Amino acid sequence: MKTLLINAQPNFKDGNHYSMKLQKQFLQEFKNKFPDQKVDLINLYDMEIPQLTIDQLLGIWEKQSSHISLSEEENRIFKINQKLIHQFKEHHRIVVVSPLHNFNVTSKMKDYIDNILVAHETFKYTANGSVGLMTDNYKAMLLQASGSIYTNNDRYTPLEFSRMYLQRMFEDLMGFDQFSIVRIQGLQTNGVDIDQAVQQGMDDLKDEFQKFYE
C-alpha cells in the first residue's frame, strides 16, 4: 500500500508553518509504523502543474477529441498530465498538506485536481451520472492549518470550502472509501492558546493515522 503526500503549501521550505508541522508529525508516525517503507512526497509549488486553460489542458483535450496532432509543447504538457494521473492512481493512501487560503484550497492544489479528475481515469460517466473508479480501498487525508475555527458550528463552519471541495472530489466523484481531515485551527483567533491548538491537532493526527491504515 503506497502513500503519496501532496504538499500544497506555497512556502513549503519553511518548517515553521503549522501545516508543515502536521506534515512532519505525519512522516514521523509513518516512520514509526512502517520503518521499511517510504512516503512519496511532491511539492506542488516546486513543480510544473498543467493548467485548465485553452493553451494547455483544455486546448490539448479539444485537439485530441478532434483527432488533431499536438504540437511539441502540447505533447510535453500532456506527458506531465499523464504522469500525474499515473502517480496518483498507484497510491492507495493520499495525504494533502495545506494551509486554508481564503476558505479554500491553494491555487496549485486546484490545478492538481484539474489534472487528475479525468473521465475514464479516476471516474466515468454513466446513464445515471458519474461514477468513481477509485474504489479499491483508497483513502485520503487533509492536514490543514487555518487562522479561524471551523468546528464551532458558527458563521465560519459553512465557509470551509477546502474540506467540502476535497471531500466531494475524493469520495463522491472519484469513489474513495474515506476522506478525513486533521486541523490545527484558530491560529489567528483571539483567545486561542496556540500551543494547545497545536497539541490538539497532533493528538487528532495520531488518532486519524491509525484509522487511515486500517
N, C-alpha and C positions, 0 to 999 in steps of 0.2 A: 504494500500500500504506500504509494508515493505522496509526498506533501509538497505543494507549491505555495510559497509565501510571496504575495504580491504587495510590494511596498508602494503606496500611493502618496507618501509624504514628500512634498516638494523639497524640503530641506532635510533629506534623509541622512546626510552626513553628520548631522548634529544629534548626538545621542541624548541631549537634554530634553528634547521634545517628548511629551508624555506618551504619544503613540509609539515612539521608538523605545521607550521604557517597556511598554507592553510587548513589543517585538522581542526585545532582549529576554524578557521573562519567558515568553513562549519558547524561544530557542533553547533556553536552559531546561525547561520542562521536557522538551523533546529529547534533549541530550540525556537527561536522567532516565527517561523511559525507553529510549531506543539508542543506546550508546554506539551501536554499529551501523546506524543509518544516518542520513543527512537530509536536510531540508533544501530544496531547490528554491533559491531566492532571486527575484527580479526587482529592480528599482525602476519604476515607470518613468521617473524624471531623469533617468540616466540611460535611456534607450529610445530608439525611434519607434513610435506607435503610429501607424497609418490613421488618417482621419476620415470621417464620413463627409467628404467634400467631392465636388464634381471633378476635381483634379486628382483625387486619389480613389478611395473605395467606391464611391457612387459611380464615378466615371468608368472604373475598371469593371464593375459588375454589369453596367449597362452595355459596355462593349462585348463582354463575354456572352450576355444573353442574345446579342445581335450577331454573334459569331464574327466579330471584328478583331483582328490581331492587335495585341497590346504592344505599346512601344517598349523600348528597353527599360526606361524608367518605370513604367507601369508594371512590367514584369518583376522588377526588383521590389517594388512595393507589395505586389501580390504575394511574392515569396515570403516577405516578412509576415503578412497576414496569415498565410498558411502555417508558418512555423509557430505563431502564437496559438492558433487553434489546436494544432497537434500537441503542443506542450500542455495546454490547458486540459485537454481530454485525457491525457495519460496520467494525470494526477487525481486520485480519488479524495484527497483532502486539500481544500483551497482555503488559505488564510489571507485576508485582506487587512493591511495595516494602514490606517489613515486618520488624519485629523478631520473634523467636521468643518467644511467651508461653506459659509452662507446656507447652512441647514442641509447641505447635500454632499455628494462625493466630490472629490477633486476633479479638475478638468481632464487630467490624464487617465483617471480611473474610468471616466465616461468614454474616452477614446478606446480604452482597452475593452470595455464591454461591447462597444460597437464592432470590434474585431472578432470577438468570439461568439456573439449571439447571431449565429448564421444558420439559416434554414438548411436542413439535411446534414448538419454537423452537430449542433447542440440541441436542436429542436426540429420538428417537421410540421407541415400544415396537413390537416385532415378536413373532412367534410364538416366536422364538428368543432373546428378551431385548431389552434396549435397544440402540439403535444411534445413534452420534453423528452429528450433522448439520453439525458444524463441520469439514468435510473439505477445504475449498478452500484449501490452503496456509496454514492457521492455525498460529501458533506462540506459545508462552507462555514467559516467563522470570520466575523468582522471584529477587529481590535481597533477601537475608536476613542480618540480623546476629544473633548469638547469643553467650551467655556461655560455653557449653560447646563442645566439639569433637565433631562428628558424623561424621567421616570416618576414625576410627581403628579401626573395627570392634570397638568395646568396648561396654560396657553402655549408652552413650548413643546409639549408632548406630540401634538399632531404636526409639528413643523420639522420633525426629524426625518426628512425625506431620504437621507442616506440609507438608513436601515430599511425603510419601506421599499425603496427602489431596489436595493440589492437583494432583499429577501424575495421580492416578487420575481426578479430576474432569475435567481437561482432556483427557487422552489417551484414557482408557478409556470415559468416558461421553459426552463431547462430540465426540470424534473428532479432536482437534488432531493435527497431524503431528508436533509436537515440543514437549517440555517440558524446560527446563533450569533449573539453579539456580546462582547465584553467591553465595558466602558470605564474610562476614567473621566468623570464629568464634574461640572461645576468649577472648573479651574479659574474662571473669571467671574464667579458669583459671590456676592457679598455674604459673609458669614460662613463660608465653606472652609473647613480645615483641609488644606491641600494634602498634607501628609496622610490624613485619614481617608481622603478620597482616593489617593494612590493606593493605599493599603487595601481598600475595599475592591478596587479594580484587580489587584494582584490576587486577592483571595477568590474573586469570581473567576479569574482565569484558571486557577488551579482546579476549580470545580468543573468548569466547562471543558477543560482539556481532557479530563477523564472520560466524559461523555463523547467527546469528539472522536476518540479512538476505540470506542466500544465496538 
